[in-house]
Amino acid sequence: MEQCTFEGTWEEILLHASELIGRRVKLTVLPSENLQSKNEVTLNQVLEGRVGRIQFQPPNLSDQTGEAFTQLLADKYESSRLSQ
């Protein structure tokens, strides 16, 4: 694939995810001049169905990302250890 440009909302860019797997990308976030608050998407909504396991509590996931990732790794290690 030669160099190309995708422009649109985050949701529109995500439609091209399969084309971008394994490729280096550069993302520039443009000012949201015409976007209304009803079009805003939370991190929970973006990750829903795309991540193996994330508990969406509290709604501000950034406060517990490290803890959630640590727990996910611990669970994976434990399940792999038990299956041996």
Secondary structure, 3 states (H helix, E strand, C coil): CCCCCCCCCHHHHHCCHHHHCCCCCCCCCCCCCCCCHHHCCCHHHHHCCCCCCCCCCCCCHHHCHHHHHHHHHHHHHHHHHHCC
